[in-house]
């Protein structure tokens, strides 16, 4: 029985797709549908490309690659010489030249109406996965995108609504969708209703769950307490996820990242950027899989940060971050129509800079988060303003004396 081989993609094809991903002009779902490659494979190629970037600037690695290239060339020449001597197997080799074709070219060779060769046999001969022959990658439908956008709006306005209430509200708006679909969409979007309740269900990995440390504690200074959370950001033809780290005392956003999935990588990147600026005494989060992972908890513990997690079913334990999401969505996201991930990243960068440095907060006595988070900078600004005012008054007095 002939051994099955994995699907093969050329390096040029992979590089082209990764470049398109890094441009962020299209979502991964759109790219998967366009190139006929599963989205998980696209993420794997992107991670491999980013991991290999440092090696491009290493001379030793370059020499090793050059040596391997020479050895490969020699082996290839020897192989071709051997093939030339095996003339009796030329016919068999010609039939197997399909191994040199791309996946799409091999898919075109499939004969769907051929009853003599079952589909399983054709897939094996063409080095294709039989189930992959029937799979047609498609981006999310316009109906799904619109429903998820509306669910996000309802949840942002009423975070205490569960999937039953949201389904009932959608029914009132003549949107036909059952409760199971709403529950599934909310789970995909990372949304959970805010309500108090007993913690009756126990997770399998209790070591990853940390107690809530902030029941009777109020943030007293910058970097006393940080909060981290993930929310859904809508695009015109899809969605992304935003993670942000907020200083509870000053409401200052220390770091944030956007990604098209809720995988752990972009959460770790945001936290690493925040820890490069400062270190909190306590960092609070919910019990999501990203925040209970060993990678995340070990990152905080390695910086001597105490970990706090919301009680199950108590989203208001992270109320300051929830309030940040409301501001971002009502003041920015719902007013815009992001056409692509790049647009979302650019507009959110502008808004969050405004939020930190210009937006006045009533809870901060109408100061900005940056003024509260950097008190020394604010003190210097006040001294500069006083000095300028003194100089200006002195000049006015001199001008008045000269007039007299």
Secondary structure, 3 states (H helix, E strand, C coil): CCCCCCCCCCHHHHHHHHHHHHHCCCCHHHHHHHHCCCHHHHHHHHHHHHHHCHHHHCHHHHHHHHHHHHHHHHHHHHHHHHHHHCHHHHHHHHHHHHHHCCHHHHHCCCCCCCCCCCHHHHHHHCCCCHHHHHCCCCCCCHHHHHHHHHHHHHHHHCCCCCHHHHHHHHHHCCCCCCHHHHHHHHHHHCCCCCCCCCCCCCCCCHHHCCCCCCCCCCCCCCCCEEEEEEEEEECCCCEEEEEEEEECCCCEEEEEEEECCCCHHHHHHHHHHHHHHCCCCEEEECCCHHHHCHHHHHHHHHCCCEEEECCCCCHHHHHHHHHHHHHHHHHCHHHCCCCCHHHHHHHHHHHHHHHHHCCCEHHHCCECHHHHHCHHHHHHHHHHHHHHHHHHHHHHHHHHHHHC
